[in-house]
Structures are given as structure tokens and as C-alpha cells.
Amino acid sequence: MEKQTLLEIRNRHGKGCGKPPSFPTTDPKVYLGYYENEHGEQWVFIYNRETQEALLTGGDVGWETYKIEGNTVGVILNAGERSWLQSCLEAATAFSNVALSDVAATLTKKLE
């Protein structure tokens, strides 16, 4: 069976935001999540199920990559972005032993 592209996303940010990264999607242990807010700001969540490393990158931050450690993200996110990120973390770790209570509690507090 021939492999076909499932999803292709165009960069909506200007050149001043840096070169957008490219993400391999063929690795079954890597979870990718995409979000675009009401201002056209794009975010990508990357989670490696094997290493349990969670990363966040976005055009609004010059496509710089931030490691998510515990309840620390390292960037300021609006309510919709935090909700999306929490959903990504839950989906990416649904079948692992990773506890998300600290991250979920922190994101929930920021939504209040």
C-alpha cells in the first residue's frame, strides 16, 4: 500500500518568526498535536512516549522549542492554548504510567 500524506500544515507566520520546523510523523512512539488560535498563531506539541519528553514550539515564539517539565511550560499561553496543551498531554500519555496531576492542576489554576 502506498503511503499518502494525511496532514500538511502551512506556516502562517512571517519570515521574522524564523523557519518553521519539520516533524517526522512515521515514528509510532511520537505523538504530535497542532493548534492554531484565533489570531493565527500556530503551536505544535511533540511527545516521545519512549523517553517521556514533552516539547512545545510555536511561530509566536520564533519556532523555538520549549521542554515541558513537571508543571512548567516556559511560555505564556492563553486559556485556549492551555486547554489544548492539557488535552495533548492527556492524549499522548493515555496509555503510559506518566502522572499528569501536577501539569493538569497548574493548567486548571491558570484557567480560573
C-alpha positions in Angstrom: 0.0 0.0 0.0 1.4 3.4 -1.0 1.9 5.8 1.9 -0.1 9.0 1.5 0.1 12.4 3.3 -2.6 12.7 5.9 -2.0 16.3 7.0 0.1 19.1 5.7 0.0 22.5 7.5 1.2 25.7 6.0 3.2 28.2 8.1 1.1 31.3 8.8 3.9 33.3 10.4 6.1 35.8 8.6 9.8 35.3 7.9 10.6 37.3 11.1 9.3 34.4 13.2 12.0 32.1 11.9 12.0 28.9 9.9 9.3 26.5 10.9 10.4 23.0 11.9 9.5 19.8 10.1 8.3 16.9 12.1 8.6 13.2 11.1 5.3 11.5 11.6 6.2 7.9 10.9 7.5 7.1 14.4 4.7 5.4 16.3 6.2 6.4 19.7 5.9 10.1 18.8 2.7 12.0 19.4 2.1 15.3 17.6 -0.6 17.9 18.3 -1.3 21.0 16.4 -3.2 24.2 17.4 -4.0 27.5 15.8 -5.5 30.2 17.9 -7.9 32.9 16.9 -5.0 35.2 15.9 -3.5 32.6 13.5 -0.7 31.8 16.0 0.4 28.2 15.4 1.6 25.7 18.1 3.0 22.2 17.8 3.2 19.7 20.8 5.6 16.8 20.5 5.7 13.9 22.9 8.0 11.0 22.8 6.3 8.1 24.6 9.6 6.2 24.9 11.6 9.0 26.6 8.5 10.7 28.1 9.8 14.0 26.8 7.2 16.7 26.0 8.1 19.7 23.8 6.2 22.8 22.7 7.1 25.0 19.7 5.3 27.8 18.0 5.6 30.6 15.5 4.7 33.2 18.1 8.0 32.3 19.9 10.1 32.2 16.7 9.7 28.4 16.5 11.9 28.0 19.5 11.3 24.7 21.2 10.5 24.5 24.9 10.7 21.4 27.1 7.7 20.8 29.3 9.0 19.7 32.7 6.5 19.0 35.5 4.1 21.9 35.6 6.5 24.3 33.8 6.0 25.2 30.1 8.3 28.2 29.7 5.9 30.3 27.5 2.8 32.4 28.2 -0.3 30.7 26.8 -3.8 32.0 26.6 -6.8 29.9 28.0 -7.5 28.1 24.7 -3.8 27.3 24.2 -3.6 25.9 27.8 -6.7 23.8 27.3 -5.3 22.4 24.0 -2.0 21.6 25.7 -3.6 19.8 28.5 -5.6 17.8 26.0 -2.4 16.9 24.2 -0.7 15.8 27.4 -3.7 13.6 28.3 -3.9 12.0 24.8 -0.2 11.5 24.5 0.2 9.8 27.8 -3.2 8.0 28.0 -1.6 4.5 27.9 1.6 5.3 29.9 2.4 5.4 33.6 3.2 9.2 33.4 1.3 11.1 36.1 -0.2 14.4 34.8 -1.7 15.6 38.1 0.9 18.4 38.5 0.5 19.7 35.0 -3.3 19.4 34.9 -3.6 21.2 38.3 -1.3 24.0 37.2 -3.1 24.5 33.8 -6.5 24.4 35.5 -5.5 27.0 38.0 -4.4 29.3 35.2 -7.7 28.9 33.5 -9.6 30.2 36.6 
